[in-house]
Amino acid sequence: MGLAVYGDRKYRNSERLSGPAEWPALSVEHRRINAGPQTTFVPICTEVAVIVGGGGRLSRTGDGQTQESVARPGMSYLVPAGTQESRFELSDTMECLHIYMPPRLVDQNALTDHEIEPAKARIAYVGGLRDRTIFEIGCALQGLLYRPRQPTDSLFVDGLQVALAAHLLGNYAIDRWAAPARTPSLDANRMKRVLDYIEAQLGSCIRLQDLAAQACLSPFHFSRLFRDATGLSPHRFVTQLRIERAQEELALARSSLVEIALSLGFGSQANFTHVFRNAIGLTPGQYRELHRR
């Protein structure tokens, strides 16, 4: 029996897409979490949440720290065991992989063997991480959720659990982690205006200068601050959002390809096909056939 997961309790406004898959020192589940506030409580496990689909504004408060970020696929959020979270809210639907680990990531004997002080073997409450190692370990674990269990899985998971624990302690331990020095950024109100404008104009031509105007900044400064906040250029962000909306429409199979192309600002079916295939590796028609609901 693995660690008990608490996704149903914390993410009540959600749907579990798989699992949970459980091993002695690690449990995993894949969820679609809907927009809105979630339940908060003090967790008994350490949670690593990895965004694997969707995205939007994510606001949370834990142990007195308030964190605001624009969550995108690939980002990670850490919740150490015992953290008192008082607020957790999403602006849009997201798909997340939730990895639950023991309160103490490494047992006492291992800490002693590697000369790690037990008092420092705790991780920080950190969010909005663009950490490739965490994301790749998460992807490897997610792959186990959608195939039959194999005899070697426990050995594989043990290795991933040790690797993830070592990475977290090496980079996000409470005595090592320090928030990056504050730099000029898009405050929450400006970012909300920009994101609301993108949503409202997704089917139209969205120009850089129009987005910058929503933030009351020059196009140059807006582009730099937007990339710092989201990890993407404004153009890439808009294109990715259009692709995500197109995937949803294709799976529902309610509209023709031309209708989807025009409603999401691609201009034509030919351009829609070109952009979608470059991003996904399939044509819109092929994607629809594979994901028809």
PyMOL commands that set and color helices and strands:
alter all, ss='L'
color gray80, all
select helices_A, chain A and resi 7-10+108-113+118-120+132-145+153-172+188-200+208-214+219-230+234-252+257-263+269-280+284-291
alter helices_A, ss='H'
color red, helices_A
select strands_A, chain A and resi 14-23+26-33+36-37+46-54+56-62+65-71+76-79+85-90+94-101
alter strands_A, ss='S'
color yellow, strands_A
deselect
rebuild
show_as cartoon
